[in-house]
Amino acid sequence: MITSIFLSLANLFFPSLCQCCNNPLITNERLICLKCYLQTPKNQSIKIFFIDGKEYELKHLYKFQKKGIIQNLIHKLKYCRNKSIGYYLGQELLKLPNILSKIDGVIPVPIHENKKKKRGYNQSEIIAQGLVKGTTIPIINNVLYRKQEGISQTQKNRFRRFNEIDNAFEIKNPHLLQNKHIILVDDISTTGATLSACVKTLNRIKNINVSLACIASA
């Protein structure tokens, strides 16, 4: 009773704000107000990629729009150290049908160690943590890694993205994922270049089965 009173007073004088519009959140709203949530371009669908001659389905929650709500949230997650957004978006991924069905592990798309040290964390890993919260499914960080640092892909055309990132990843401890079904998780996929490069690298592992998921896709 006393705790609830203090929480009510805290919310009165220091209200939680919507991460999109900065308006105060009301009861049962979490990180995003209902108005902003309803304005997000939802698109719980599947996008098809052909990688190494095989068809892959990319499950995603939202349609990516430049300067839109989702881009704003991802920017705050990546550059403003707002990890709570990542956990929230990871939990939102659970709305995708059978997202964790028969999955042995989750692999966040890795970033280069230099970038991780500068940023403090990998945003895709934070999303993955939200996704597996309350389950026994492990997050696997010791197999796929990024060996080339590279630069931002956002201003490059489709051909340059695929060409420059194709050999950016490597694997170690491949035996850990033999005969396993894993899901590769990223924040945003525009051309699919990063996911394709990761899948090509993971396909060197014997009998691996890779599924794909991200928050938003173009």
N, C-alpha and C positions, 0 to 999 in steps of 0.2 A: 504494500500500500504506500509506504513512505517512498520507495523507489519510483513508483509510477508518478507520484506527485512531483518529485524532483525532475523527472523526465519531461513532464508536462510544462514545468516552469522553464526548463532549458529550451524546449521547443518554442515557448512563448517569446523569450528574449533572444534566442539564437536559433531561429528556424532553419531547417534544412532547405536548401534551394535546389530547384530543378537545374540539372547540368546543361540543359539546352537554353531555357529562357530566363533563368535566374529568379523566377517567381517562387514564393514559398511553397513547399510541398505540404499537402494535407494528409490526414490519416490514411494509411494503407498505400500511399504513393511512395515509391522507392526510386530514388535518383532522378527519375524523369516524371514530370507531371502528366496527368492523363491527356491533356490537350496536345502536348508534344508527342506523346506516345501514339496518339491516333493520327498524327500527321506524318509519322515515319512511313516511307514507301515500302510497305511490307510486300514480300515476294517469296513466300515459303515454297520454293520450287527447286527443280534440278536442272543443272546445266551440264551438257555433255562435252567431254574432252576425249580426243583420241591421242593416246600417248603410247609410243612403242607398238603401234598397231592394235592396241587394246582400248576398249571403251571404258571411260571412267565417269562416274556421276558426281558432280559437285553439288552438295546440298548447301543452301544458304537461306538466310532469314530475310534479308532486305535487298532492295535494288539500290545500288550505289549511285548517288547523285552528287556532283561537285557542289561544294558549299552547302550541302544538305545537313540534316540533323545527324546522320550516322557518321559522316566525315568529321563533323565537329566533335562528336564523342570520341572517335578514334584518335583524333589529334590531341585531345586532352589526356587520353590514356598514354599515348606515346611520348608526348613532349611536356606534359604538365604534372607528371608523376601521380596521376589520379588512378590508382590501381582499382579502386572500387568500381569504376566503369568496366574494367576488364572482367571482374568477377560477375558483375551484373549481366554483361553480354554473354558470358559463358553459360550462365544459368538460362538465359533466353534461348540458347541453342538447343536446350532440351525440349523445346516446343517442336522441333523437327521430328517427324515420325521415325521411330526406331533408330535414333541417332547413335545410340550406344549398344545396339543389339549385336550380340556375339562378337564384341570388340575385346581384344586382349590388351590393348594399350593405346594411349594417345600420344602422338608426337606433335609438338608445336613446331611450326616452321621456324627453323633457327635463324638468328641473326649473327653477324660476325662478333667475335669476342670484344673487339675494340668498341664497337657500337654498343654492346651490352654493358660494358664498363662505363661508358659515357652516360647512357640512359639510366642505368641502374638495374634493368631487368629487360626481359624479352616480352613484349606486349602479348604475343600469341601464347606464351606460357601462362600468363595471368588469365587469359580467356580459357585456356585448357583447365586451369585450376577450378574455375567456376563451373565448367562443364562436368568434371568428375566429382565435385563435392558431394559427399554422402554415399559414394560408391567405393568399391575396392579396385577399380580400374586404375592402373598406374600411369603416371606421366613419364615418358621415356625420353631422357635427354642425353643419353650416352651412346647413341648410335649414329644419328644424322647430325652433321655439323656443317657450318658454312666456312669454307676455306678462303674465299675471296671476299674482301670487304665491299668493294664496289661503291656506287653512289646511288642516290635516289632514282627509282625507276619511273616516278610519276610524270616526268616531262618527256619521256621517250616514246617513240612510236612502237607499234607491235613488233616489227621485225628486229629493231635494235634491242628490245627487252629480251626476246627469246635468244638472240645471238649472244648477248653479253652475259646472260645468267646461266646458260646451258651447262657450264662446267664449274659452277660456283660452289657446289656441294660435294661432300665426301662422306663415307661411312667408316665406322670402326665398330668393333664387337658385333659383326653381322650375325654371329651365331645366336645372339639374344632374340632375334626376330625371325629365325627360321620357322616356317610352318605357323606363323602368327598372323592374325588379322588386326591391323592397326588403323586408326583414323588420323589423318594428317589435318591439323587445324591451323587456319590463318585468320587474320583480321579482315582484309579486303582483297578480293581478286578482281583485277580489271581485264587484263589479257589472258591470264592463266599461266604466264611465263614462269613465275616462281614455283607454283604448284607442280607444273610439268617437269621442271628441272629436279625437284625433290623426288617425284615419283620415278623418274628415270634412274636416279641414283639408288633409291630403295629397291628397285627391281633387280639389282645385282644380287640381292639376298635370296637364297633358295626358298621357294614356295611361300613367299610373302604375299599377303593380300592387303591392298591399300584402299581405304575409303577416304573421301575428301569432304571437308566442311569448312565454311567460313561465315563470318557475320554478314558481309554484303558482297555482291558481285555486280559488275557492270553489265 
